[in-house]
Amino acid sequence: MNAIILSALWGVLMMYTGFATKNTRTVSVVASLGVLAVLVVNWMEYLGVSFFNIDTKGMLAYNGFGLIFNTVVLFSTLVYFLLSGREIEKAGKTPSDLYALIFFILSGISIIAGFKSLLMLFIGIEIISIPLYVLAGSDKSNLKSNEAALKYFLMGSFSTGIMLMGIAFLYGDAGTFYLEGINAGLGAITPMKAIGMVLLLASMSFKVSAAPFHFWAPDVYDGTPTVFTSFMATIVKSAGFFAFLKLFESAFGKFQADWQVLMAVVATLTLVIGNITAVFQQSVKRMLSYSSIAQAGFMMLGVFAMNIFAKQGMILYFASYSIATIGIFAVLSKFKDHSIDAFNGFAKKHPLVAFSMLICILSLAGIPLTAGFFAKYYMLLAVIKDGAFLWLAIVAILCAAVSVYYYFRVVQAMYFKEPNNEEELAFSPSFRFILLGAAIIILVLGIHPDYLTGLL
């Protein structure tokens, strides 16, 4: 509750900051201090100190898992602000409004972290989605940005309608919006509950860009200004998967055997389509867009298995994937040319930035000694421990091997090719220091994942 209230209030404050000062650097500093404050009060709630005791009639309740998830999201947002603040300042005439929208999204994510009712799930997802439509179209002079915003709005509205229909079926069956009430009753699933469950599965798959509901993602991610693509593909996707996991555990946990086959099919399609399509991309930004679909396939394994290893893996995945992808996009946003060839000889010109980016890429590929390796390891372990679909783990391993190919194309360009472009890039000392810090965090979590998973 601390994070919901403070992030919403700070969003309002950011709007007034735009009136108070025209100095964009000041606006960025206020935003960074704000997300740091939200991070601190959220951690205090994890330690048992709550500043706001509001009776939500049981619709919101926070446990350790939800608060740790929120902590990971807020810390990733802090890294995002520190690395991409300059790009946010350039993204619009009034960056204070863009920061305000991001804080409102964080308020919605904080609702997702503690929802116990389908009503709060719906409200949380809509608070996240509506500002994202604006951010996707924030580059008004760019037709691709306008197209991305329109596609995202239409597909998002369509999936929201499917979600509302699913909620209506579940309410008609159980007579309640509370997750525990929907999960209660006999072990046999009723037709209305089955229809509601499938509709919610489709809707949530849209939100997290899982196949075959992923078609909007590459075009939207590609057209959205790079600095906001970074936020959408990491922090927002993590929130969607947390909601996915919590919804199916709390509302449909008793009927896991009924929906596991469907979830296994979605996970397999997401892994195969995401990885295979990413291989053929020549644009790093578009490759990362398809890569985010492939990473969603691995996160789907956590929803599929829904055991303690899945929860530990999800938290580690949120941290490793978000920090690594934010780091890569922060570098990519400095480039005018997003093709793989634009990175030729990059390590010779900017060795420290290239090394930090290398660590981020290795983590996404799941190479040992990085956080991404243990994130994938926990997901595979969760599927193996579940024991129902061992072939799913084999498919995931094969797809992970395919992903190494397209990630290492960027590494090859950076380290083993001669520079062939005249584009001069400038990285400030603070940018290099923060990016290196993000890479060190990935390495530390790769050696000691228990620093994060132990909190659960």
C-alpha positions in Angstrom: 0.0 0.0 0.0 2.9 2.4 0.7 4.1 2.1 -2.9 0.7 2.6 -4.4 0.0 5.9 -2.6 3.5 7.4 -2.8 4.0 6.6 -6.6 0.6 8.1 -7.4 1.3 11.2 -5.4 4.8 11.5 -6.9 3.2 11.2 -10.4 1.0 14.3 -9.6 4.1 16.1 -8.2 6.0 15.4 -11.5 3.3 17.2 -13.4 3.6 20.3 -11.2 7.4 20.0 -11.5 7.0 20.8 -15.2 5.3 24.1 -14.3 7.9 25.0 -11.6 11.0 24.5 -13.7 12.0 24.3 -17.3 15.3 22.7 -16.5 15.0 19.1 -17.7 17.9 17.9 -15.6 16.1 19.0 -12.5 13.0 17.1 -13.6 15.1 13.9 -14.0 16.7 14.3 -10.6 13.2 14.8 -9.0 12.0 11.6 -10.8 15.0 9.6 -9.6 14.6 10.7 -6.0 10.9 9.8 -6.3 11.4 6.2 -7.4 14.1 5.9 -4.7 11.6 7.1 -2.1 9.0 4.6 -3.4 11.6 1.8 -3.3 12.4 2.7 0.3 8.8 2.8 1.6 8.1 -0.5 -0.2 11.1 -2.1 1.5 9.9 -0.7 4.8 6.5 -2.4 4.2 8.4 -5.7 3.6 10.0 -5.1 7.0 6.6 -4.6 8.6 6.3 -0.8 8.6 3.1 0.4 6.8 2.3 4.1 6.6 -1.2 3.7 5.1 -3.7 1.3 6.8 -6.6 1.5 4.4 -9.4 -1.1 4.5 -9.7 -2.5 1.0 -12.2 -5.2 2.1 -9.6 -7.9 1.4 -9.2 -6.9 -2.3 -5.6 -6.0 -1.7 -3.2 -7.9 0.5 0.6 -7.9 0.4 2.8 -10.9 1.2 6.6 -11.3 0.9 6.4 -12.5 -2.7 4.5 -9.5 -3.8 6.7 -7.0 -2.0 9.9 -8.5 -3.2 8.5 -8.4 -6.8 7.7 -4.7 -6.3 11.2 -4.1 -4.9 12.8 -5.7 -8.0 10.5 -3.6 -10.3 11.3 -0.3 -8.5 15.0 -1.0 -8.4 14.9 -1.8 -12.1 13.0 1.5 -12.7 15.7 3.4 -10.7 18.4 1.9 -13.0 16.2 2.8 -16.0 15.9 6.4 -14.9 19.7 6.7 -14.2 20.7 5.2 -17.5 18.0 6.6 -19.8 17.2 9.9 -18.1 18.8 12.0 -20.9 16.8 10.1 -23.5 13.6 10.7 -21.7 14.4 14.4 -21.5 14.7 14.4 -25.3 11.6 12.3 -26.0 9.1 15.2 -25.6 8.7 18.9 -25.0 7.6 18.2 -21.4 9.6 15.3 -19.9 7.9 15.9 -16.6 4.6 14.6 -18.1 6.4 11.5 -19.4 7.9 10.8 -15.9 4.4 11.4 -14.4 3.0 8.7 -16.7 5.7 6.3 -15.6 4.9 6.9 -11.9 1.2 6.2 -12.6 2.3 2.9 -14.3 4.3 2.1 -11.1 1.2 2.7 -9.1 -0.7 0.2 -11.2 2.1 -2.3 -10.9 2.0 -1.9 -7.1 -1.7 -2.8 -7.3 -0.9 -5.9 -9.3 1.6 -6.9 -6.6 -1.2 -7.3 -4.0 -4.5 -7.9 -5.8 -6.8 -10.5 -4.3 -9.8 -9.7 -6.4 -10.5 -9.7 -10.2 -11.6 -6.1 -9.9 -8.2 -5.0 -8.6 -6.5 -7.1 -11.3 -8.5 -5.2 -14.0 -7.9 -1.8 -12.4 -4.2 -2.5 -12.0 -3.8 -3.6 -15.6 -5.7 -0.6 -17.0 -3.7 1.9 -14.9 -0.6 0.3 -16.4 -1.9 0.1 -20.0 -3.5 3.6 -20.6 -0.3 5.6 -19.9 1.6 3.1 -22.1 -0.5 4.0 -25.1 0.5 7.6 -24.7 4.2 6.8 -24.2 4.2 4.6 -27.4 3.0 7.6 -29.4 5.0 10.2 -27.7 7.1 10.9 -30.8 4.3 12.7 -32.6 6.4 13.6 -35.6 7.2 9.9 -36.3 4.7 7.9 -38.3 6.0 4.6 -36.9 5.4 5.9 -33.3 1.9 6.9 -34.2 1.3 3.5 -35.8 2.7 1.8 -32.7 0.4 3.7 -30.4 -2.7 3.0 -32.6 -1.8 -0.8 -32.8 -1.1 -1.0 -29.1 -4.3 0.8 -28.2 -6.5 -1.3 -30.5 -5.0 -4.7 -29.4 -4.9 -3.6 -25.8 -8.5 -2.6 -25.8 -9.5 -5.9 -27.6 -7.6 -7.9 -25.0 -9.2 -5.9 -22.2 -12.6 -6.8 -23.6 -11.7 -10.5 -23.6 -10.6 -10.1 -19.9 -13.9 -8.5 -18.9 -15.8 -11.3 -20.6 -13.7 -13.9 -18.7 -14.3 -12.1 -15.4 -18.1 -12.0 -16.1 -18.1 -15.8 -16.7 -16.1 -16.4 -13.5 -18.4 -14.2 -11.5 -21.5 -15.9 -13.0 -20.1 -19.2 -11.9 -18.7 -18.4 -8.4 -20.8 -15.4 -7.4 -17.6 -13.5 -6.3 -14.7 -11.6 -7.7 -12.3 -12.8 -4.9 -9.6 -15.2 -6.1 -10.1 -17.6 -3.2 -13.8 -17.8 -3.8 -13.3 -18.7 -7.4 -10.8 -21.4 -6.4 -13.1 -22.8 -3.8 -15.6 -25.6 -4.3 -15.3 -29.1 -5.8 -12.3 -30.3 -7.7 -14.2 -30.7 -11.0 -14.2 -27.6 -13.2 -17.5 -26.3 -14.5 -18.2 -25.2 -18.1 -18.6 -21.5 -17.1 -15.4 -21.5 -15.1 -13.5 -23.2 -18.0 -14.7 -20.6 -20.4 -13.7 -17.8 -18.1 -10.3 -19.3 -17.4 -9.6 -19.7 -21.2 -10.6 -16.1 -21.9 -8.4 -14.8 -19.1 -5.5 -17.0 -20.4 -5.9 -15.4 -23.8 -6.2 -11.9 -22.4 -3.1 -12.3 -20.2 -1.2 -13.8 -23.0 -1.9 -10.7 -25.1 -0.6 -8.5 -22.2 2.7 -10.4 -22.0 3.1 -11.0 -25.7 3.0 -14.8 -25.5 2.3 -16.7 -28.8 0.0 -17.0 -30.6 -1.1 -13.6 -29.1 2.2 -11.9 -29.8 1.7 -10.3 -33.3 1.3 -6.8 -32.0 4.6 -6.8 -30.0 7.4 -6.5 -32.7 5.7 -3.6 -34.5 4.8 -1.8 -31.3 8.2 -2.2 -29.8 9.9 -1.2 -33.0 7.8 1.9 -33.5 7.8 3.1 -29.9 10.7 5.5 -29.1 13.6 3.2 -28.0 13.7 4.7 -24.5 10.1 3.6 -23.8 10.5 0.3 -25.6 13.0 -0.6 -22.9 10.5 0.1 -20.1 7.6 -1.7 -21.9 9.7 -4.8 -22.7 11.0 -5.3 -19.2 9.2 -3.7 -16.2 5.7 -3.8 -17.7 6.2 -7.4 -19.0 7.4 -8.5 -15.5 4.2 -7.0 -14.0 2.1 -8.9 -16.5 3.8 -12.2 -15.7 3.5 -11.6 -11.9 -0.3 -11.0 -12.4 -0.4 -14.1 -14.7 1.2 -16.3 -12.0 -0.8 -15.0 -9.1 -4.1 -15.2 -11.0 -3.6 -18.8 -12.0 -2.2 -19.9 -8.6 -4.9 -18.2 -6.5 -8.0 -18.6 -8.7 -7.3 -21.8 -10.7 -4.7 -23.6 -8.6 -7.1 -26.4 -7.7 -7.6 -27.1 -11.4 -4.0 -27.0 -12.5 -4.2 -30.3 -14.3 -7.0 -28.9 -16.5 -5.1 -26.0 -17.9 -1.5 -27.3 -17.9 -1.8 -28.7 -21.4 -3.0 -25.4 -22.7 -0.2 -23.5 -20.9 2.4 -26.0 -22.2 1.2 -25.3 -25.8 1.4 -21.5 -25.3 4.9 -21.8 -23.7 6.2 -24.0 -26.6 4.8 -21.7 -29.3 6.3 -18.7 -27.6 9.7 -20.2 -27.2 9.9 -21.6 -30.8 8.3 -18.6 -32.6 10.3 -16.0 -30.6 13.7 -17.6 -31.0 13.3 -18.7 -34.6 12.1 -15.3 -35.8 14.8 -13.4 -33.9 17.5 -15.3 -35.8 16.5 -13.6 -39.1 16.4 -10.0 -37.8 19.0 -7.5 -39.0 17.9 -4.7 -36.6 19.1 -5.0 -33.0 16.0 -3.3 -31.8 13.7 -5.6 -33.7 15.8 -8.6 -32.6 15.4 -7.6 -29.0 11.7 -7.3 -29.6 11.5 -11.0 -30.8 13.9 -11.9 -28.0 11.5 -10.5 -25.5 8.9 -12.9 -26.9 11.4 -15.7 -26.5 12.1 -14.7 -22.9 8.4 -14.6 -22.3 8.3 -18.3 -23.2 10.8 -19.1 -20.4 8.7 -17.0 -18.0 5.6 -19.0 -19.1 7.3 -22.1 -17.7 7.0 -20.5 -14.2 3.3 -20.0 -14.7 3.0 -23.6 -16.0 4.8 -25.3 -13.0 3.7 -22.9 -10.3 5.9 -24.4 -7.5 8.5 -22.8 -5.2 11.3 -23.1 -7.9 9.0 -21.3 -10.3 8.5 -18.4 -7.8 12.2 -18.2 -7.1 13.0 -18.4 -10.8 10.4 -15.7 -11.7 11.8 -13.2 -9.2 15.4 -13.9 -10.5 14.1 -13.7 -14.1 12.4 -10.3 -13.4 15.7 -8.9 -12.0 18.2 -10.4 -14.5 16.1 -9.8 -17.6 15.0 -6.3 -16.7 18.4 -5.0 -15.7 20.2 -6.6 -18.7 17.6 -5.4 -21.3 17.5 -1.9 -19.8 21.3 -1.8 -20.1 21.3 -2.9 -23.7 18.5 -0.5 -24.7 20.3 2.4 -22.9 23.3 1.9 -25.2 21.1 1.3 -28.3 19.1 4.5 -27.8 22.4 6.4 -28.4 22.6 5.0 -31.9 20.8 6.5 -34.9 21.4 3.2 -36.8 19.9 0.2 -35.0 21.4 -2.4 -37.4 23.8 -5.1 -36.1 26.5 -3.6 -38.4 26.3 -0.3 -36.5 28.0 -2.2 -33.6 31.0 -3.1 -35.7 34.2 -2.4 -33.8 32.3 -0.8 -30.9 34.6 -2.4 -28.3 37.6 -0.7 -29.8 36.1 2.8 -29.4 34.2 2.2 -26.1 35.7 -0.8 -24.3 34.0 -0.2 -20.9 30.6 0.3 -22.4 31.1 -2.7 -24.7 32.2 -4.9 -21.7 29.1 -3.9 -19.7 26.9 -4.6 -22.7 28.6 -8.0 -23.2 27.7 -9.0 -19.6 24.0 -8.0 -20.3 24.0 -10.0 -23.5 25.5 -13.1 -21.9 22.8 -12.9 -19.2 20.0 -12.8 -21.7 21.6 -15.8 -23.5 21.8 -17.7 -20.1 25.5 -18.1 -20.0 26.9 -19.4 -16.6 28.2 -16.9 -14.0 25.4 -14.4 -15.0 22.0 -14.0 -13.4 20.3 -15.1 -16.6 21.8 -18.6 -16.3 20.3 -19.2 -12.9 17.0 -17.7 -13.9 16.7 -20.2 -16.8 18.0 -23.0 -14.5 15.2 -22.4 -12.0 12.6 -22.3 -14.7 13.8 -25.7 -16.1 14.0 -27.1 -12.6 10.4 -26.0 -11.9 9.2 -27.9 -15.0 11.3 -31.0 -14.1 10.1 -31.0 -10.5 6.5 -30.7 -11.8 7.1 -34.0 -13.7 4.1 -33.7 -16.0 5.7 -32.5 -19.2 9.5 -33.2 -19.3 9.6 -32.6 -23.1 8.8 -29.0 -22.3 12.2 -28.6 -20.6 13.9 -30.2 -23.6 12.2 -27.7 -26.0 13.3 -24.8 -23.7 16.9 -26.0 -23.6 17.0 -26.3 -27.5 15.5 -22.8 -27.8 18.0 -21.4 -25.4 20.8 -22.8 -27.6 19.3 -21.1 -30.6 19.1 -17.8 -28.7 22.9 -17.9 -28.2 23.4 -17.6 -32.0 21.5 -14.3 -32.5 22.8 -12.7 -29.2 26.4 -13.5 -30.2 26.0 -11.8 -33.6 26.0 -8.5 -31.6 29.1 -9.7 -29.6 30.8 -10.7 -32.8 30.2 -7.3 -34.3 31.5 -5.5 -31.3 34.7 -7.5 -30.8 35.6 -9.2 -34.0 34.8 -6.7 -36.8 36.4 -3.5 -37.9 34.6 -0.2 -37.4 32.7 0.7 -40.6 30.6 3.7 -39.5 31.4 7.4 -38.9 28.8 7.8 -36.1 30.4 9.4 -33.1 28.9 8.4 -29.8 29.4 10.1 -26.5 28.9 8.3 -23.2 29.2 10.4 -20.0 31.3 9.1 -17.1 28.2 8.7 -15.0 26.5 6.6 -17.7 29.5 4.3 -17.9 29.7 3.9 -14.2 26.0 3.1 -13.8 26.0 0.7 -16.7 29.1 -1.1 -15.2 27.2 -1.2 -11.9 24.3 -2.9 -13.6 26.7 -5.5 -15.1 28.3 -6.1 -11.7 24.8 -6.7 -10.2 24.1 -9.3 -13.0 27.4 -11.0 -12.2 26.8 -11.0 -8.4 23.3 -12.5 -8.8 24.9 -15.0 -11.2 27.3 -16.2 -8.5 24.9 -15.7 -5.5 21.3 -16.0 -6.7 20.4 -16.7 -3.1 20.9 -13.0 -2.3 17.5 -12.5 -4.1 15.8 -15.9 -3.9 16.6 -16.2 -0.2 14.3 -13.3 0.5 11.4 -15.5 -0.4 
